[in-house]
Amino acid sequence: MRLYFLFATSLVFTIHCNKNSSLSSADSSNPSYEKSYILLEHATLRFAPSDDPDAAHPTIAGERVNNWKGDLLRGTVVNVVQDLGEWMSIYTEDDATGYLKSEQLVPMLGMREATVLKTVATFRTADLSTQNDTLTLSPGQLLFVFDSVAFFSRVNINADQYCWVKTDDLSFDTKEVKVSKLIVLAKWSKERGDLANNSRLLDKARLQSPDAILVDRLANEVPFETFSSEPVRATAEPTH
């Protein structure tokens, strides 16, 4: 097994099998059923559609396997192969497979990814008189925009939490959204004490999006002692 950090999709998981091996109840050869969804919150990718800590081995009778395949982060794009009601059988853009809770996913059709470049006020409805003084959006926050009314947009900010913001306060710039996804990953790494990885993320952003405003926000997640004055390019891994 090998741990891959997939920056473009904010995905962190351990690949145990290929695309077809764990979709025992799904027909992955039927592209007409595949739909693109996006993950609203950090979630556990399961080997089987259950919250149980282990699951039956797919080929060895009586054997049990760990029902954990890895962690998927907010903003991860997946393709749904089979809707099982409470669960969905999915595969990622890199062909990792497994099961996610249906409530954690939303269709990408009609949805736009966005972020904010400054602290932004929120509103309870699409009306200036309903400003929510207890909730503001932080620079670099990854947002999913679902509806627009007049000068307002309804955005998802985390899991099942939504609010309204002024559309002019949103940034749909691809490079800024890309950095906002790196910020999601950097916060996840910071929670787990992997600060060295955040230095690599910052170098990645400085090389790929040097003029992105949110690069400075990403730098806040990097400890000073590992901050490099010049971005370091990743070296190719040796072949065996």
LUMLUM-685296 format. One record per residue: x, y, z of N, C-alpha, C, O in turn. Coordinates in steps of 0.001 Angstrom, whole numbers, padded with zeros to 6 digits, always signed. Atoms other than C-alpha are relative to their C-alpha. Layout:
LUMLUM-685296
XYZXYZXYZXYZ
...
//
This chain:
LUMLUM-685296
+000844-001192+000000+000000+000000+000000+000887+001251+000000+002010+001248+000503
-000800-001201+000106+001149+003491-000676-000902+001202+000199-002008+001246-000339
+000791-001190-000290-000080+006858+000581+000247+001056-001048+001386+001457-001289
-000096-001037+001017-000801+009396-002101-000698+001248+000507-001819+001178+001012
+000658-001278-000260-001491+013075-001470-000382+000581-001350+000482+000993-002123
+000475-000477+001299-003638+014167-004399-000464+001427+000166-001601+001680+000565
+000262-001395-000309-003474+017931-004235-001157+000571-000791-001950+001332-000237
+001006-000634+000846-005764+018801-007138-001395-000280+000484-002295+000533+000274
+001333+000347-000453-008701+017024-005546-000114-000019+001500-001121-000472+002044
-000002-000003-001454-007778+017500-001907-000324-001373+000558-001173-001502+001440
+000333+001374-000345-007777+013745-001501+001181-000659+000679+002303-000596+000177
-001040+000753-000660-005799+011696+000987-000551-001356+000353-001510-001453+001119
+000493+001337-000297-006252+007941+001088+001060-001025-000346+002042-000710-001018
-000908+001079+000341-004482+004609+000858-000662-000878-001030-001752-001400-000794
+000579+000806+001068-005072+002749-002397+000248-001471+000293+001394-001904+000409
-000105+001425-000270-005780-000900-001717-000280-000860-001226+000151-002011-001297
+000415+000827+001123-007199-002026-005031-000280+000902-001191-000257+002127-001072
+000263-000797+001188-008004-000932-008546-001485+000300-000125-002283-000071+000735
+001358-000520+000149-011200+000556-009893-001059-001081+000069-002127-000835+000631
+001048+000998+000105-013070-002701-010467-000066-000959+001182-001085-001627+001358
-000077+001087-000960-011993-004842-007495-000945+000133+001167-001330-000887+001739
+000853-000125-001169-014194-003368-004765-001417+000438-000340-002203+000707+000569
+001352-000371+000386-017310-002479-006751-000798-001267-000282-001303-001468-001387
+000598+001311+000213-018810-005904-006233-001457+000065-000408-001947-000829-001099
+001422-000079+000315-022399-004704-006537-000297+001048-001050-001462+001336-001325
+000206-001079+000961-021848-001993-009152+000499-000395-001365+001432-001188-001490
-000412+000273+001368-021555-002113-012903+000824+001178-000488+000287+002102-001099
-000848-001122+000371-018570+000160-013495+000229+000076-001495+000812+001051-001971
-000163-000031+001449-018624-000743-017211-001131+000754-000684-001138+000893-001907
+001152-000713+000553-021855+001206-017669+000171+001495+000223-000281+002011+001245
-000280-001415-000213-020761+004832-018164-001239+000858+000068-001174+001977+000575
+001218-000812-000015-024356+006016-018578-000506+000236+001409-001310+001141+001632
+000481-000160-001363-024881+005606-014839+000943+000842+000842+000586+001250+001947
-000974-000747-000777-021776+007457-013720-000381+001482+000053-000754+002082-000955
+000292-001404-000186-022346+010909-012288+001087+000611+000875+001591-000042+001789
-001020-000681-000791-019878+013443-010895-000627+000684+001203-001585+001446+001077
+000440-000604-001253-020388+014446-007278+001205+000619+000691+002349+000293+000372
-001079-000600-000769-018365+016557-004871-000278-000208+001484-001429-000175+001921
+000119+000298-001419-017704+015837-001203-000100+001299+000791+000732+002193+000635
+000248-001218-000761-019077+018457+001203+000840+000098+001261+001030+001193+001790
-000730+000005-001258-017000+017424+004215+001024-001136-000024+000960-002027-000871
-000946+001099-000121-014097+015234+005245-000779-001278+000318-001733-001251+001096
+000754+001238-000174-015221+011606+005136+000923-001202-000099+002030-001120-000630
-000731+001261+000078-014050+008024+005484-000477-000792-001208-001673-001030-001373
+000321+000875+001121-013914+005956+002322-000045-001437+000520+000933-001936+001075
+000216+001333-000570-015319+002529+003227+000204-001102-001038-000049-000917-002228
-000141+001187+000825-014511-000910+001849-001373-000586-000334-001594-001085-001438
+001367+000505+000163-018171-001934+002321-000974+001075+000459-000594+001939+001250
+000988-001036-000368-021385+000154+002675-000518-000189+001422-001666-000581+001628
+000341+000194-001401-021385+000055+006475+000949+000814+000863+002084+001072+000464
-000854-000689-000959-020040+001965+009481+000755-000978+000889+001542-000558+001738
-000694+001003-000796-018817-001310+010987+001508+000107-000211+001945+000422-001318
-001454-000135+000138-015045-001324+011674+000641-001023-000935+001730-000785-001457
-000528+000963+000956-014550-004459+009564-001132-000506-000889-002308-000258-000625
+000979+000469+000983-016280-006151+006631+000440-001353-000538+001604-001734-000419
-000301+001313+000566-016481-009532+004935+000967+000138-001169+000836+001047-001989
-000939+000021+001116-013613-010312+002579-000764-000362-001279-001591-001273-001260
+000790+000229+001220-014903-010204-001031+000217-001367-000651-000631-001825-001418
-000288+001274+000685-013276-013499-002071+000309-001163+000938+000226-002320+000527
-000362+001061-000935-012248-015437+001061-001095-000158+001047-001288+000719+001888
+001107+000248-000925-015155-016946+002980+000495-000030+001437+001508-000656+001750
-000323-000008-001417-015075-016277+006706+001066+000991+000408+001283+001199+001602
-001036-000981-000306-012302-013687+006461-000617+001398+000113-001606+001710-000550
+000441-001379-000173-012755-010074+007603+001139+000941-000380+002314+000608-000223
-000999-001010+000367-010980-006950+006356-000359+001320+000664-001509+001552+001037
+000212-001332-000561-010554-003440+007723-000947+000785-000903-000716+000884-002108
+000985-000742+000793-013545-001357+006602+000377+001480-000114-000491+002353-000125
-000514-001358+000201-011374+001743+006205+000951-000028-001180+001891-000822-001207
-000879-000062+001169-009788+002646+002875+000776+001309-000056+001729+001434-000825
-000720-001264+000002-008689+006185+003618-000911+001165+000328-002098+000988+000601
+000723-001231-000308-009751+009777+004222-000141+000842-001258+000836+001083-001967
+000268-000907+001116-011362+011966+001580-000303+001379+000568-001011+001497+001568
+000156-001356-000510-011301+015724+002040-001081+000773-000751-001438+000446-001883
+000983-000891+000618-013866+018409+001329+000522+000476-001348+001672+000901-001463
-000384-000429+001333-013814+019238-002373+000461-001125-000902+000735-000901-002081
-000382+001136+000831-012881+015751-003561-001111-000299-001006-002283-000369-000636
+000963+000331+001052-014591+014947-006877-000013-001517-000177+001040-002144-000296
+000140+001442+000182-015942+011404-007251-001050-000272-001071-001877+000586-001383
+001023+000457+000933-017968+009474-009807-000842-001072+000694-000304-002037+001237
+000909+000960-000616-021017+007614-008520-000371-001064-001019-000859-000761-002108
+000303+001120+000873-021451+004179-010042-001328-000633+000373-002070-001085-000499
+001260+000593-000434-024345+002917-007935-000522+000721+001234+000210+000924+002202
+000675-000631-001125-026809+004654-005618-000718-001084+000791-001656-001708+000296
+000579+001042-000845-027658+002309-002749-000918+000574+001070-001265-000114+002030
+000850-000638-000994-029814+004769-000849+000841+000751+001007+001257+001881+000750
-000806-000643-001036-027912+005553+002334+001466+000124-000416+002178+001016+000046
-001393+000025+000447-024616+004756+000603+000077+000126-001522-000881-000169-002237
-000271-000036+001423-023093+005368-002818+001322-000700-000277+002310-000496+000427
-001226+000640+000459-020546+003197-004593+000694+000969-000947+000102+001410-001932
-000678-001061+000755-017918+005558-006001+001388-000421-000440+001954-001394+000057
-001429+000061+000260-014565+005838-007652+000500+001418-000232-000242+002282-000701
-000577-001326+000109-012231+008810-007662+000632+000188-001369+000659-000730-002189
-000650-000296+001273-010445+010484-010535+001259-000831-000186+001761-000946-001304
-001188+000852+000088-007477+008220-009729-000345-001470+000202+000515-002285+000535
+000460+001391+000020-009566+005034-009755+000018-000705+001351-000044-001934+001383
+000222+000618-001303-009689+004425-005995-001503-000208+000163-002291+000644-000248
+001411+000337-000095-013004+002775-005152-000419-000204+001445+000417-000381+002331
+000521+000225-001336-015246+002374-002149-001394+000561+000145-002090+000788-000845
+001353-000452-000293-018403+003611-000467+000033+001234+000893+000844+001337+001814
+000184-001211-000794-019459+006993+000924-001464+000157+000353-002341-000318-000369
+001371-000320-000366-022561+008149+002773-000592+000967-001033+000053+001940-001425
+000643-000837+001020-025015+009678+000290-000148+001441+000455-000042+002366-000350
+000232-001345-000520-025643+012658+002576+001245+000878-000069+001152+002095+000091
-001245-000758+000058-021990+013691+002212+000314+000509-001404+001278+001250-001595
-000281-000330+001396-022201+014138-001564-001111+000835-000615-002279+000705-000249
+000987-000759+000778-023924+016584-003890+000426-000041-001466+001621-000071-001761
-000353-000004+001429-024122+016547-007720+000739+001273-000379+000445+002351+000139
-000735-001165+000462-021690+018855-009463-000762+000781-001059-000451+001943-001318
+000776-000667+001030-024226+019673-012167-000690+001231+000571-001474+001122+001514
+000615-001239-000447-025250+023300-011707+000679+000646+001183+000263+001719+001621
-000725-000535-001141-022803+023852-008850+001312+000620-000471+001916+000140-001430
-001281-000628+000337-019761+026173-008984+000880+000066+001244+000405+000325+002350
-000953-000132-001093-016635+026131-006853+000452+001452+000076+000614+002125-000942
-000419-001388-000194-015562+029440-005345+000781+000108+001302+000905-000856+002057
-000662-000298-001263-013597+031039-002539-000166+001495+000258-000815+002192-000522
+000020-001436-000290-013202+034459-000909+001428+000451+000279+002238-000312+000805
-001358-000531-000119-010117+036681-000865+000162+000923+001198+001249+001448+001441
-000020-000849-001191-011003+038648+002264-001081-000510+000944-001856-001394+000578
+001080+000346-000924-013223+038331+005327-001313+000531-000562-001413+001703-000923
+001255-000329+000686-016790+038327+004007-001187-000198+000936-001252-001176+001681
+001227+000095-000793-020135+038975+005685-000949-001019-000610-000933-001244-001820
+001010+000949+000474-022916+036395+005433-001387+000509+000373-001550+001387+001222
+001383-000423-000200-026687+036739+005334-000883-001241+000128-000598-002284-000460
+000906+001130-000202-029549+034499+006438-000900-000231-001209-001321-001358-001470
+000768+000084+001239-031511+035254+003255+000645+000942-001013+001627+001618-000704
-000536-000877+001043-030876+037114+000010-000510+001420+000196-001210+001977-000650
+000493-001326-000369-031504+040430+001724+001034+000646+000917+001475+000029+001887
-001014-000687-000797-029069+042992+003139-000398+000178+001464+000466+000293+002333
+000468-000212-001376-031224+043406+006250+000139-001243+000872-000136-001188+002071
-000073+001253-000767-030585+039781+007301+001446-000429+000260+001734-001619+000380
-001403+000347-000228-026835+039982+007873+000162-000804+001286-000433-000482+002314
-000258+000868-001148-025605+037264+010232+001312+000446+000657+002397+000123+000173
-001185-000546-000646-023218+038996+012636+000821-001062+000716+001938-000781+001152
-000728+001070-000697-022191+035662+014178+000775-000903-000955+001461-001825-000516
-000668+000864+000970-020853+034153+010956+000620+000822-001119-000079+001556-001818
-000696-000608+001123-018239+035462+008547+000837-001076-000692+001161-002103-000095
-000835+000927+000752-016225+033702+005855+001439+000490+000010+001701+001688-000099
-001424-000335-000085-012435+033589+006082+000664-000085-001367+000240-000875-002210
-000721+000079+001277-010024+034219+003207+000504-001416-000266+001075-002063+000612
-000444+001334+000374-009293+031007+001356-000983-001112+000297-000686-002278+000034
+000985+001030-000307-012423+029192+002500-000570-000579-001294-000968+000165-002190
+000526+000666+001197-013555+026613-000084-001517-000033+000061-002098-000530+001026
+001455-000151+000024-017171+027265-001088-000585-000677-001226+000067-000796-002263
+000738+000561+001121-019747+025583-003295-001270+000826-000188-002094+000931+000720
+001106-000923+000283-022267+027910-004942-001109-000758-000720-000872-001404-001741
+001120+000756+000555-025719+026482-005670-001086+000869-000617-001695+000481-001614
+001086-000852+000494-028139+029365-006205+000459+001449-000037+001327+001856+000736
-000242-001436+000054-028022+033019-007193-001321+000724-000160-002149+000361-000995
+001213-000822+000045-030741+035591-006590+000433+001460+000057+001034+001900+001037
-000385-001412+000067-030231+039206-007652+001503+000121+000229+002295-000407-000550
-001422-000215-000270-026910+040241-006076+000560-000979+001022+001658-000770+001538
-000405+000947-001035-026679+037256-003722+000185-001404-000574-000393-001761-001601
-000196+001407+000335-025466+033656-003928-000118-000830+001274+000326-000422+002347
+000119+000940-001122-026308+030722-001676+001158-000984-000098+001338-001641-001123
-001206+000816+000034-023155+028822-000730-000005-001025+001130-000557-000799+002206
-000258+000991-001041-022268+025680+001156+001374+000310+000584+002343+000493-000153
-001278-000332-000626-019540+026380+003699+000590-001188+000763+001785-001208+001055
-000516+001199-000673-019278+022999+005458-001148-000975+000228-002185-000611+000782
+001000+001055-000209-021230+019737+005465-001376+000507-000424-001588+000814-001597
+001355-000439+000342-024909+020773+005655-000250+001456+000375-001402+001857+000543
+000147-001399-000387-024246+024428+006552+000057+000904-001234+001018+000871-002003
+000110-000906+001137-025348+027042+004011-000228+001425+000493-000687+001639+001615
+000294-001396-000304-025549+030821+003967-000068+000766-001315+000223+000225-002382
+000032-000875+001168-026032+033705+001578+001129+001020+000105+001438+001504+001194
-001038-001027+000060-023257+036073+000494-000247+000865-001222-000968+000476-002140
+000078-000834+001198-022976+038944-001924+000889-000621-001081+002058-000927-000843
-000705+000675+001087-021951+037474-005263+001316+000696-000337+002294+000041-000694
-001221-000748+000321-019392+040239-005808+001145-000320+000965+002306-000045+000662
-001040+000352-000974-017528+038989-002715+000648-001354-000303+001627-001738+000336
-000526+001324+000332-016903+035601-004321+001065+000085-001087+001021+000954-001957
-000991+000141+001071-013891+034624-006408-000182-001368-000641-000136-002396+000035
+000115+001242+000759-014397+032017-009130+001290-000283-000779+001345-001197-001602
-001289+000151+000677-010793+032378-010312+000545-001405+000253+000699-001825+001400
-000441+001394-000112-009520+028865-011023+001241-000149+000870+001322-001078+001674
-001241+000134-000768-006077+029478-009533-000245+000264+001484+000398-000354+002332
+000304-000271-001408-007545+030920-006318-000755-001183+000628-000500-001551+001774
+000725+001180-000496-009947+027974-005952+000972-001154+000208+000854-001904+001177
-000989+001078-000127-007035+025602-006518+000804+000169+001293+001057-000804+002003
-000748-000240-001239-005086+027248-003686-000893-000224+001213-000420-000698+002246
+000906+000226-001129-008178+027134-001452-000107-001487+000322-000296-001861+001479
+000009+001444-000247-008172+023351-001906+001293-000439+000679+001284-001357+001499
-001247+000299-000694-004526+023261-000871-000080+000431+001464+000507-000208+002337
+000186-000444-001380-005518+025218+002236-000792-001035+000794-000484-001298+001957
+000749+001078-000650-008083+022514+003049+000945-001127+000390+000893-001630+001513
-000942+001083-000258-005337+019912+002770+001031+000399+001052+001418-000418+001888
-000983-000473-000973-002878+022044+004754-000567-000013+001410+000129-000390+002352
+000632+000036-001321-005320+022399+007640-000127-001439+000495+000070-001722+001676
+000112+001418-000360-005890+018643+007578+001365-000533+000448+001449-001259+001439
-001349+000431-000359-002119+018030+007670+000428+000595+001346+001060-000075+002163
-000380-000678-001247-001670+020572+010474-000646-000675+001203-000015-000822+002250
+000691+000694-001092-004260+018793+012621+000715-001294+000369+000645-001740+001514
-000693+001270-000215-002177+015636+012254+001497+000170+000209+002242-000810+000234
-001400-000255-000309+001154+017295+012919+000955-000149-001156+002167-000202-000947
-000862+000166+001166+002462+016911+009376+000314+001367-000603-000114+001676-001715
-000276-001356+000451+003801+020447+009062+000978+000031-001160+000958+000964-001963
-000930+000051+001126+006563+019420+006678-000762-000097-001319-000340+000466-002329
+000801+000103+001217+003879+018504+004156-000545+001362-000413-000678+001635-001606
+000515-001320+000324+002504+022042+004385+001050+000851-000716+000711+001687-001553
-001055-000701+000729+005871+023379+003268+000019-000427-001458+000234+000394-002349
+000052+000493+001378+005611+021172+000191-001218+000561-000734-001144+000890-001918
+001201-000567+000608+002069+022403-000435+000221+001459-000388-000200+001901-001457
-000270-001408+000284+003222+026004-000228+000918+000136-001208+000690+000983-002072
-000886-000036+001160+006058+025349-002659-000769-000311-001279-000533+000307-002317
+000819+000357+001160+003554+023726-005022-000817+001203-000470-000877+001495-001664
+000821-001162+000342+001289+026788-004881+000850+001135-000553+000441+001803-001502
-000865-001095+000443+004179+029247-005300+000541-000241-001406+000823+000706-002140
-000482+000327+001336+005344+027411-008411-001121+000027-001036-000925+000507-002152
+001094+000143+000961+001948+026776-010037-000876+001243-000100-001415+001545-001165
+000874-001184-000006+000057+029925-009020+000694+001140+000724+000190+001604+001747
-000785-000999-000726+002673+032529-008063-000713+001329+000219-000396+002056+001161
+000707-001272-000142+000290+035452-008567-001333-000139+000718-002105+000817+000770
+001256+000198-000720-002585+033929-006569+000054+000733+001341+001031+000626+002082
+000058-000774-001239-003635+036168-003697+000026-000928+001216+000592-000576+002250
+000141+000893-001148-004355+033170-001452+001272-000765+000345+001293-001495+001336
-001258+000650-000354-000773+031904-001538+000482+000492+001369+001004-000291+002163
-000386-000540-001305-000080+034220+001407-000828-000616+001122-000323-000844+002221
+000851+000642-001015-003025+032694+003266+000468-001420+000263+000462-001870+001409
-000521+001348-000167-001635+029222+002665+001271+000010+000840+001513-000912+001619
-001252-000102-000756+001696+030372+004102-000247+000054+001500+000637-000294+002283
+000323-000046-001431-000057+030901+007446-000032-001384+000631+000096-001520+001848
+000058+001361-000514-000320+027122+007759+001381-000663+000027+001501-001839+000371
-001352+000550+000067+003457+026669+007353+000844+000581+001135+000934+001802+001261
-000838-000510-001091+005760+026912+010408+001213+000740-000545+001772+000363-001575
-001069-000865+000495+008447+029586+010075+001299-000763-000236+002028-000469-001184
-001284+000675+000104+011329+027154+010602+000130-000852-001257+001240-001218-001642
-000076+000792+001232+010400+025188+007461-000333+000834-001235-000468+000294-002333
+000354-000872+001116+009582+028191+005286+001240+000244-000860+002278+000657-000344
-001129-000197+000908+011853+028385+002236-000132+001336-000716-001225+001722-001129
+000050-001300+000670+012794+031727+000705-000341-000147-001472-000941+000743-002074
+000330+000303+001391+012509+030152-002731-000709-001352-000045-000298-002283+000647
+000713+001275+000072+010020+027402-003657+000885-001112-000526+001665-000912-001457
-000808+001149+000387+011585+023970-003970-000823-000903-000895-001920-001321-000526
+000693+000891+000913+010592+021877-006945+000134-001448+000482+001202-001883+000914
-000031+001404-000401+009644+018297-006149+000873-000776-000973+000798-000568-002184
-000856+000821+000849+012197+015810-007445-000699-001280-000348-001506-001781+000434
+000635+001233+000426+011163+012747-009399+000452-001146+000895+001606-001197+001318
-000320+001134-000819+011015+009547-007401+000823-001005-000812+000605-001164-002013
-000829+000963+000733+013605+006908-008291-000822-001172-000477-001768-001588+000192
+000678+001182+000517+012454+004029-010418+000770-001231+000394+001986-001187+000581
-000650+001246-000428+013161+000454-009471-000159-001067-001078+000318-002189-000911
//
